[in-house]
């Protein structure tokens, strides 16, 4: 009985060694998909960074535009005030 168990153990160990050395059928496809995933992730990261940069540039342009509009309005108000002031001085 002990000898029988010993033989079964040896067979099991040989079978395990064989199974461990066999490359699964799907492994090549898995590795190819893994490479594609890494490439796509790199593209995603690059595009995400580009989008963040563009959004930041757009915010800067909006602020600059708003500042320019406020400055133009201030100039108009100032010129209207000066015209009103000149008109009041003439009377």
Backbone as XML, in Angstrom:
<?xml version="1.0"?>
<chain id="A" units="angstrom">
  <residue number="1" name="UNK">
    <atom name="N" x="0.832" y="-1.198" z="0.000"/>
    <atom name="CA" x="0.000" y="0.000" z="0.000"/>
    <atom name="C" x="0.876" y="1.260" z="0.000"/>
  </residue>
  <residue number="2" name="UNK">
    <atom name="N" x="1.929" y="1.233" z="0.794"/>
    <atom name="CA" x="2.846" y="2.366" z="0.857"/>
    <atom name="C" x="3.548" y="2.522" z="-0.486"/>
  </residue>
  <residue number="3" name="UNK">
    <atom name="N" x="3.919" y="1.386" z="-1.060"/>
    <atom name="CA" x="4.575" y="1.412" z="-2.365"/>
    <atom name="C" x="3.634" y="1.953" z="-3.438"/>
  </residue>
  <residue number="4" name="UNK">
    <atom name="N" x="2.364" y="1.611" z="-3.335"/>
    <atom name="CA" x="1.345" y="2.078" z="-4.282"/>
    <atom name="C" x="1.208" y="3.600" z="-4.198"/>
  </residue>
  <residue number="5" name="UNK">
    <atom name="N" x="1.155" y="4.133" z="-2.990"/>
    <atom name="CA" x="1.051" y="5.584" z="-2.790"/>
    <atom name="C" x="2.304" y="6.293" z="-3.319"/>
  </residue>
  <residue number="6" name="UNK">
    <atom name="N" x="3.447" y="5.696" z="-3.117"/>
    <atom name="CA" x="4.699" y="6.279" z="-3.579"/>
    <atom name="C" x="4.706" y="6.367" z="-5.105"/>
  </residue>
  <residue number="7" name="UNK">
    <atom name="N" x="4.221" y="5.315" z="-5.791"/>
    <atom name="CA" x="4.149" y="5.311" z="-7.249"/>
    <atom name="C" x="3.142" y="6.351" z="-7.749"/>
  </residue>
  <residue number="8" name="UNK">
    <atom name="N" x="2.018" y="6.470" z="-7.062"/>
    <atom name="CA" x="1.018" y="7.469" z="-7.435"/>
    <atom name="C" x="1.586" y="8.883" z="-7.274"/>
  </residue>
  <residue number="9" name="UNK">
    <atom name="N" x="2.342" y="9.092" z="-6.206"/>
    <atom name="CA" x="2.968" y="10.382" z="-5.967"/>
    <atom name="C" x="3.974" y="10.706" z="-7.074"/>
  </residue>
  <residue number="10" name="UNK">
    <atom name="N" x="4.781" y="9.731" z="-7.459"/>
    <atom name="CA" x="5.757" y="9.936" z="-8.530"/>
    <atom name="C" x="5.066" y="10.252" z="-9.852"/>
  </residue>
  <residue number="11" name="UNK">
    <atom name="N" x="3.996" y="9.520" z="-10.153"/>
    <atom name="CA" x="3.238" y="9.779" z="-11.378"/>
    <atom name="C" x="2.639" y="11.189" z="-11.336"/>
  </residue>
  <residue number="12" name="UNK">
    <atom name="N" x="2.117" y="11.543" z="-10.181"/>
    <atom name="CA" x="1.539" y="12.882" z="-10.021"/>
    <atom name="C" x="2.577" y="13.977" z="-10.206"/>
  </residue>
  <residue number="13" name="UNK">
    <atom name="N" x="3.770" y="13.758" z="-9.657"/>
    <atom name="CA" x="4.844" y="14.746" z="-9.798"/>
    <atom name="C" x="5.284" y="14.867" z="-11.257"/>
  </residue>
  <residue number="14" name="UNK">
    <atom name="N" x="5.385" y="13.731" z="-11.970"/>
    <atom name="CA" x="5.751" y="13.763" z="-13.382"/>
    <atom name="C" x="4.673" y="14.485" z="-14.196"/>
  </residue>
  <residue number="15" name="UNK">
    <atom name="N" x="3.451" y="14.205" z="-13.887"/>
    <atom name="CA" x="2.332" y="14.844" z="-14.595"/>
    <atom name="C" x="2.348" y="16.350" z="-14.346"/>
  </residue>
  <residue number="16" name="UNK">
    <atom name="N" x="2.598" y="16.742" z="-13.101"/>
    <atom name="CA" x="2.672" y="18.168" z="-12.753"/>
    <atom name="C" x="3.808" y="18.841" z="-13.517"/>
  </residue>
  <residue number="17" name="UNK">
    <atom name="N" x="4.969" y="18.180" z="-13.579"/>
    <atom name="CA" x="6.110" y="18.748" z="-14.304"/>
    <atom name="C" x="5.760" y="18.914" z="-15.785"/>
  </residue>
  <residue number="18" name="UNK">
    <atom name="N" x="5.086" y="17.945" z="-16.369"/>
    <atom name="CA" x="4.673" y="18.021" z="-17.776"/>
    <atom name="C" x="3.705" y="19.176" z="-17.984"/>
  </residue>
  <residue number="19" name="UNK">
    <atom name="N" x="2.730" y="19.275" z="-17.103"/>
    <atom name="CA" x="1.728" y="20.348" z="-17.213"/>
    <atom name="C" x="2.388" y="21.723" z="-17.045"/>
  </residue>
  <residue number="20" name="UNK">
    <atom name="N" x="3.342" y="21.814" z="-16.143"/>
    <atom name="CA" x="4.010" y="23.093" z="-15.904"/>
    <atom name="C" x="4.844" y="23.528" z="-17.111"/>
  </residue>
  <residue number="21" name="UNK">
    <atom name="N" x="5.350" y="22.580" z="-17.886"/>
    <atom name="CA" x="6.184" y="22.905" z="-19.043"/>
    <atom name="C" x="5.372" y="23.165" z="-20.306"/>
  </residue>
  <residue number="22" name="UNK">
    <atom name="N" x="4.109" y="22.801" z="-20.304"/>
    <atom name="CA" x="3.272" y="22.992" z="-21.490"/>
    <atom name="C" x="2.751" y="24.425" z="-21.506"/>
  </residue>
  <residue number="23" name="UNK">
    <atom name="N" x="2.894" y="25.077" z="-22.627"/>
    <atom name="CA" x="2.406" y="26.462" z="-22.789"/>
    <atom name="C" x="0.936" y="26.394" z="-23.188"/>
  </residue>
  <residue number="24" name="UNK">
    <atom name="N" x="0.070" y="27.085" z="-22.458"/>
    <atom name="CA" x="-1.356" y="27.047" z="-22.803"/>
    <atom name="C" x="-1.597" y="27.540" z="-24.235"/>
  </residue>
  <residue number="25" name="UNK">
    <atom name="N" x="-2.623" y="27.016" z="-24.870"/>
    <atom name="CA" x="-2.924" y="27.333" z="-26.262"/>
    <atom name="C" x="-3.223" y="28.820" z="-26.453"/>
  </residue>
  <residue number="26" name="UNK">
    <atom name="N" x="-3.822" y="29.439" z="-25.492"/>
    <atom name="CA" x="-4.235" y="30.839" z="-25.613"/>
    <atom name="C" x="-3.134" y="31.831" z="-25.208"/>
  </residue>
  <residue number="27" name="UNK">
    <atom name="N" x="-1.993" y="31.341" z="-24.761"/>
    <atom name="CA" x="-0.964" y="32.222" z="-24.196"/>
    <atom name="C" x="-0.443" y="33.233" z="-25.213"/>
  </residue>
  <residue number="28" name="UNK">
    <atom name="N" x="-0.217" y="32.821" z="-26.454"/>
    <atom name="CA" x="0.294" y="33.759" z="-27.464"/>
    <atom name="C" x="-0.719" y="34.867" z="-27.725"/>
  </residue>
  <residue number="29" name="UNK">
    <atom name="N" x="-1.990" y="34.487" z="-27.843"/>
    <atom name="CA" x="-3.045" y="35.493" z="-28.042"/>
    <atom name="C" x="-3.112" y="36.437" z="-26.838"/>
  </residue>
  <residue number="30" name="UNK">
    <atom name="N" x="-2.991" y="35.875" z="-25.660"/>
    <atom name="CA" x="-3.013" y="36.682" z="-24.435"/>
    <atom name="C" x="-1.871" y="37.701" z="-24.429"/>
  </residue>
  <residue number="31" name="UNK">
    <atom name="N" x="-0.672" y="37.247" z="-24.784"/>
    <atom name="CA" x="0.486" y="38.148" z="-24.808"/>
    <atom name="C" x="0.326" y="39.236" z="-25.858"/>
  </residue>
  <residue number="32" name="UNK">
    <atom name="N" x="-0.231" y="38.888" z="-27.017"/>
    <atom name="CA" x="-0.477" y="39.887" z="-28.058"/>
    <atom name="C" x="-1.504" y="40.913" z="-27.584"/>
  </residue>
  <residue number="33" name="UNK">
    <atom name="N" x="-2.548" y="40.433" z="-26.946"/>
    <atom name="CA" x="-3.565" y="41.355" z="-26.420"/>
    <atom name="C" x="-2.978" y="42.246" z="-25.329"/>
  </residue>
  <residue number="34" name="UNK">
    <atom name="N" x="-2.090" y="41.698" z="-24.532"/>
    <atom name="CA" x="-1.435" y="42.472" z="-23.474"/>
    <atom name="C" x="-0.606" y="43.606" z="-24.086"/>
  </residue>
  <residue number="35" name="UNK">
    <atom name="N" x="0.125" y="43.291" z="-25.173"/>
    <atom name="CA" x="0.915" y="44.323" z="-25.866"/>
    <atom name="C" x="0.002" y="45.402" z="-26.444"/>
  </residue>
  <residue number="36" name="UNK">
    <atom name="N" x="-1.105" y="44.976" z="-27.057"/>
    <atom name="CA" x="-2.060" y="45.948" z="-27.612"/>
    <atom name="C" x="-2.615" y="46.843" z="-26.509"/>
  </residue>
  <residue number="37" name="UNK">
    <atom name="N" x="-2.919" y="46.234" z="-25.385"/>
    <atom name="CA" x="-3.453" y="47.001" z="-24.261"/>
    <atom name="C" x="-2.444" y="48.036" z="-23.774"/>
  </residue>
  <residue number="38" name="UNK">
    <atom name="N" x="-1.189" y="47.653" z="-23.671"/>
    <atom name="CA" x="-0.151" y="48.603" z="-23.247"/>
    <atom name="C" x="-0.013" y="49.740" z="-24.242"/>
  </residue>
  <residue number="39" name="UNK">
    <atom name="N" x="-0.054" y="49.415" z="-25.537"/>
    <atom name="CA" x="0.048" y="50.451" z="-26.573"/>
    <atom name="C" x="-1.149" y="51.397" z="-26.491"/>
  </residue>
  <residue number="40" name="UNK">
    <atom name="N" x="-2.349" y="50.835" z="-26.366"/>
    <atom name="CA" x="-3.552" y="51.663" z="-26.292"/>
    <atom name="C" x="-3.554" y="52.527" z="-25.037"/>
  </residue>
  <residue number="41" name="UNK">
    <atom name="N" x="-3.044" y="52.000" z="-23.950"/>
    <atom name="CA" x="-2.983" y="52.789" z="-22.719"/>
    <atom name="C" x="-2.021" y="53.965" z="-22.888"/>
  </residue>
  <residue number="42" name="UNK">
    <atom name="N" x="-0.901" y="53.735" z="-23.562"/>
    <atom name="CA" x="0.040" y="54.825" z="-23.823"/>
    <atom name="C" x="-0.606" y="55.909" z="-24.668"/>
  </residue>
  <residue number="43" name="UNK">
    <atom name="N" x="-1.359" y="55.502" z="-25.682"/>
    <atom name="CA" x="-2.076" y="56.463" z="-26.525"/>
    <atom name="C" x="-3.095" y="57.228" z="-25.684"/>
  </residue>
  <residue number="44" name="UNK">
    <atom name="N" x="-3.816" y="56.511" z="-24.825"/>
    <atom name="CA" x="-4.812" y="57.146" z="-23.954"/>
    <atom name="C" x="-4.160" y="58.189" z="-23.045"/>
  </residue>
  <residue number="45" name="UNK">
    <atom name="N" x="-3.037" y="57.830" z="-22.437"/>
    <atom name="CA" x="-2.345" y="58.763" z="-21.528"/>
    <atom name="C" x="-1.904" y="60.000" z="-22.294"/>
  </residue>
  <residue number="46" name="UNK">
    <atom name="N" x="-1.326" y="59.799" z="-23.478"/>
    <atom name="CA" x="-0.860" y="60.941" z="-24.282"/>
    <atom name="C" x="-2.028" y="61.843" z="-24.667"/>
  </residue>
  <residue number="47" name="UNK">
    <atom name="N" x="-3.114" y="61.256" z="-25.110"/>
    <atom name="CA" x="-4.282" y="62.064" z="-25.516"/>
    <atom name="C" x="-4.918" y="62.753" z="-24.326"/>
  </residue>
  <residue number="48" name="UNK">
    <atom name="N" x="-4.925" y="62.085" z="-23.197"/>
    <atom name="CA" x="-5.474" y="62.693" z="-21.988"/>
    <atom name="C" x="-4.649" y="63.909" z="-21.582"/>
  </residue>
  <residue number="49" name="UNK">
    <atom name="N" x="-3.333" y="63.778" z="-21.629"/>
    <atom name="CA" x="-2.455" y="64.923" z="-21.316"/>
    <atom name="C" x="-2.658" y="66.058" z="-22.310"/>
  </residue>
  <residue number="50" name="UNK">
    <atom name="N" x="-2.768" y="65.707" z="-23.595"/>
    <atom name="CA" x="-2.996" y="66.731" z="-24.613"/>
    <atom name="C" x="-4.320" y="67.455" z="-24.371"/>
  </residue>
  <residue number="51" name="UNK">
    <atom name="N" x="-5.347" y="66.695" z="-24.019"/>
    <atom name="CA" x="-6.658" y="67.295" z="-23.745"/>
    <atom name="C" x="-6.579" y="68.238" z="-22.555"/>
  </residue>
  <residue number="52" name="UNK">
    <atom name="N" x="-5.908" y="67.819" z="-21.496"/>
    <atom name="CA" x="-5.761" y="68.691" z="-20.329"/>
    <atom name="C" x="-5.018" y="69.967" z="-20.689"/>
  </residue>
  <residue number="53" name="UNK">
    <atom name="N" x="-3.956" y="69.850" z="-21.500"/>
    <atom name="CA" x="-3.198" y="71.026" z="-21.910"/>
    <atom name="C" x="-4.066" y="71.967" z="-22.738"/>
  </residue>
  <residue number="54" name="UNK">
    <atom name="N" x="-4.827" y="71.394" z="-23.702"/>
    <atom name="CA" x="-5.692" y="72.215" z="-24.541"/>
    <atom name="C" x="-6.784" y="72.904" z="-23.726"/>
  </residue>
  <residue number="55" name="UNK">
    <atom name="N" x="-7.368" y="72.182" z="-22.777"/>
    <atom name="CA" x="-8.396" y="72.787" z="-21.922"/>
    <atom name="C" x="-7.803" y="73.929" z="-21.098"/>
  </residue>
  <residue number="56" name="UNK">
    <atom name="N" x="-6.579" y="73.750" z="-20.625"/>
    <atom name="CA" x="-5.911" y="74.804" z="-19.864"/>
    <atom name="C" x="-5.651" y="76.021" z="-20.759"/>
  </residue>
  <residue number="57" name="UNK">
    <atom name="N" x="-5.204" y="75.779" z="-21.986"/>
    <atom name="CA" x="-4.994" y="76.879" z="-22.925"/>
    <atom name="C" x="-6.299" y="77.616" z="-23.208"/>
  </residue>
  <residue number="58" name="UNK">
    <atom name="N" x="-7.382" y="76.858" z="-23.368"/>
    <atom name="CA" x="-8.689" y="77.452" z="-23.631"/>
    <atom name="C" x="-9.145" y="78.317" z="-22.458"/>
  </residue>
  <residue number="59" name="UNK">
    <atom name="N" x="-8.929" y="77.810" z="-21.237"/>
    <atom name="CA" x="-9.278" y="78.612" z="-20.048"/>
    <atom name="C" x="-8.484" y="79.918" z="-20.041"/>
  </residue>
  <residue number="60" name="UNK">
    <atom name="N" x="-7.208" y="79.827" z="-20.400"/>
    <atom name="CA" x="-6.375" y="81.031" z="-20.457"/>
    <atom name="C" x="-6.890" y="82.017" z="-21.487"/>
  </residue>
  <residue number="61" name="UNK">
    <atom name="N" x="-7.306" y="81.513" z="-22.650"/>
    <atom name="CA" x="-7.840" y="82.394" z="-23.688"/>
    <atom name="C" x="-9.147" y="83.032" z="-23.239"/>
  </residue>
  <residue number="62" name="UNK">
    <atom name="N" x="-9.994" y="82.253" z="-22.560"/>
    <atom name="CA" x="-11.253" y="82.813" z="-22.058"/>
    <atom name="C" x="-10.981" y="83.925" z="-21.053"/>
  </residue>
  <residue number="63" name="UNK">
    <atom name="N" x="-10.014" y="83.698" z="-20.162"/>
    <atom name="CA" x="-9.673" y="84.729" z="-19.179"/>
    <atom name="C" x="-9.116" y="85.961" z="-19.870"/>
  </residue>
  <residue number="64" name="UNK">
    <atom name="N" x="-8.250" y="85.756" z="-20.851"/>
    <atom name="CA" x="-7.666" y="86.869" z="-21.598"/>
    <atom name="C" x="-8.747" y="87.632" z="-22.345"/>
  </residue>
  <residue number="65" name="UNK">
    <atom name="N" x="-9.666" y="86.910" z="-22.970"/>
    <atom name="CA" x="-10.767" y="87.531" z="-23.699"/>
    <atom name="C" x="-11.646" y="88.327" z="-22.744"/>
  </residue>
  <residue number="66" name="UNK">
    <atom name="N" x="-11.960" y="87.746" z="-21.595"/>
    <atom name="CA" x="-12.791" y="88.432" z="-20.604"/>
    <atom name="C" x="-12.084" y="89.707" z="-20.131"/>
  </residue>
  <residue number="67" name="UNK">
    <atom name="N" x="-10.781" y="89.609" z="-19.900"/>
    <atom name="CA" x="-10.000" y="90.770" z="-19.460"/>
    <atom name="C" x="-10.018" y="91.860" z="-20.537"/>
  </residue>
  <residue number="68" name="UNK">
    <atom name="N" x="-9.869" y="91.448" z="-21.809"/>
    <atom name="CA" x="-9.891" y="92.409" z="-22.912"/>
    <atom name="C" x="-11.253" y="93.085" z="-23.021"/>
  </residue>
  <residue number="69" name="UNK">
    <atom name="N" x="-12.317" y="92.319" z="-22.843"/>
    <atom name="CA" x="-13.667" y="92.888" z="-22.907"/>
    <atom name="C" x="-13.885" y="93.885" z="-21.771"/>
  </residue>
  <residue number="70" name="UNK">
    <atom name="N" x="-13.427" y="93.522" z="-20.572"/>
    <atom name="CA" x="-13.584" y="94.431" z="-19.438"/>
    <atom name="C" x="-12.784" y="95.712" z="-19.656"/>
  </residue>
  <residue number="71" name="UNK">
    <atom name="N" x="-11.579" y="95.570" z="-20.213"/>
    <atom name="CA" x="-10.746" y="96.742" z="-20.486"/>
    <atom name="C" x="-11.415" y="97.640" z="-21.532"/>
  </residue>
  <residue number="72" name="UNK">
    <atom name="N" x="-11.979" y="97.035" z="-22.564"/>
    <atom name="CA" x="-12.670" y="97.812" z="-23.602"/>
    <atom name="C" x="-13.865" y="98.546" z="-23.013"/>
  </residue>
  <residue number="73" name="UNK">
    <atom name="N" x="-14.632" y="97.859" z="-22.149"/>
    <atom name="CA" x="-15.779" y="98.505" z="-21.497"/>
    <atom name="C" x="-15.320" y="99.658" z="-20.613"/>
  </residue>
  <residue number="74" name="UNK">
    <atom name="N" x="-14.241" y="99.464" z="-19.895"/>
    <atom name="CA" x="-13.692" y="100.543" z="-19.062"/>
    <atom name="C" x="-13.300" y="101.742" z="-19.924"/>
  </residue>
  <residue number="75" name="UNK">
    <atom name="N" x="-12.685" y="101.497" z="-21.074"/>
    <atom name="CA" x="-12.300" y="102.580" z="-21.973"/>
    <atom name="C" x="-13.527" y="103.330" z="-22.487"/>
  </residue>
  <residue number="76" name="UNK">
    <atom name="N" x="-14.572" y="102.583" z="-22.836"/>
    <atom name="CA" x="-15.812" y="103.212" z="-23.317"/>
    <atom name="C" x="-16.425" y="104.065" z="-22.214"/>
  </residue>
  <residue number="77" name="UNK">
    <atom name="N" x="-16.496" y="103.501" z="-21.027"/>
    <atom name="CA" x="-17.074" y="104.256" z="-19.894"/>
    <atom name="C" x="-16.258" y="105.518" z="-19.609"/>
  </residue>
  <residue number="78" name="UNK">
    <atom name="N" x="-14.952" y="105.376" z="-19.668"/>
    <atom name="CA" x="-14.073" y="106.503" z="-19.399"/>
    <atom name="C" x="-14.279" y="107.594" z="-20.454"/>
  </residue>
  <residue number="79" name="UNK">
    <atom name="N" x="-14.356" y="107.197" z="-21.722"/>
    <atom name="CA" x="-14.550" y="108.201" z="-22.782"/>
    <atom name="C" x="-15.930" y="108.833" z="-22.667"/>
  </residue>
  <residue number="80" name="UNK">
    <atom name="N" x="-16.953" y="108.038" z="-22.298"/>
    <atom name="CA" x="-18.288" y="108.610" z="-22.107"/>
    <atom name="C" x="-18.291" y="109.593" z="-20.944"/>
  </residue>
  <residue number="81" name="UNK">
    <atom name="N" x="-17.579" y="109.229" z="-19.874"/>
    <atom name="CA" x="-17.498" y="110.114" z="-18.715"/>
    <atom name="C" x="-16.790" y="111.413" z="-19.094"/>
  </residue>
  <residue number="82" name="UNK">
    <atom name="N" x="-15.702" y="111.301" z="-19.866"/>
    <atom name="CA" x="-14.958" y="112.492" z="-20.288"/>
    <atom name="C" x="-15.806" y="113.379" z="-21.188"/>
  </residue>
  <residue number="83" name="UNK">
    <atom name="N" x="-16.566" y="112.749" z="-22.101"/>
    <atom name="CA" x="-17.452" y="113.536" z="-22.966"/>
    <atom name="C" x="-18.522" y="114.242" z="-22.132"/>
  </residue>
  <residue number="84" name="UNK">
    <atom name="N" x="-19.086" y="113.533" z="-21.189"/>
    <atom name="CA" x="-20.109" y="114.095" z="-20.316"/>
    <atom name="C" x="-19.506" y="115.249" z="-19.512"/>
  </residue>
  <residue number="85" name="UNK">
    <atom name="N" x="-18.301" y="115.061" z="-19.025"/>
    <atom name="CA" x="-17.593" y="116.078" z="-18.242"/>
    <atom name="C" x="-17.315" y="117.326" z="-19.093"/>
  </residue>
  <residue number="86" name="UNK">
    <atom name="N" x="-16.859" y="117.127" z="-20.366"/>
    <atom name="CA" x="-16.617" y="118.248" z="-21.258"/>
    <atom name="C" x="-17.900" y="118.993" z="-21.548"/>
  </residue>
  <residue number="87" name="UNK">
    <atom name="N" x="-18.975" y="118.260" z="-21.752"/>
    <atom name="CA" x="-20.270" y="118.849" z="-22.057"/>
    <atom name="C" x="-20.769" y="119.678" z="-20.865"/>
  </residue>
  <residue number="88" name="UNK">
    <atom name="N" x="-20.524" y="119.165" z="-19.663"/>
    <atom name="CA" x="-20.948" y="119.882" z="-18.463"/>
    <atom name="C" x="-20.115" y="121.159" z="-18.273"/>
  </residue>
  <residue number="89" name="UNK">
    <atom name="N" x="-18.844" y="121.119" z="-18.636"/>
    <atom name="CA" x="-17.959" y="122.288" z="-18.490"/>
    <atom name="C" x="-18.340" y="123.389" z="-19.449"/>
  </residue>
  <residue number="90" name="UNK">
    <atom name="N" x="-18.877" y="123.046" z="-20.620"/>
    <atom name="CA" x="-19.237" y="124.033" z="-21.634"/>
    <atom name="C" x="-20.491" y="124.810" z="-21.242"/>
  </residue>
  <residue number="91" name="UNK">
    <atom name="N" x="-21.325" y="124.176" z="-20.503"/>
    <atom name="CA" x="-22.606" y="124.820" z="-20.175"/>
    <atom name="C" x="-22.500" y="125.820" z="-19.103"/>
  </residue>
</chain>
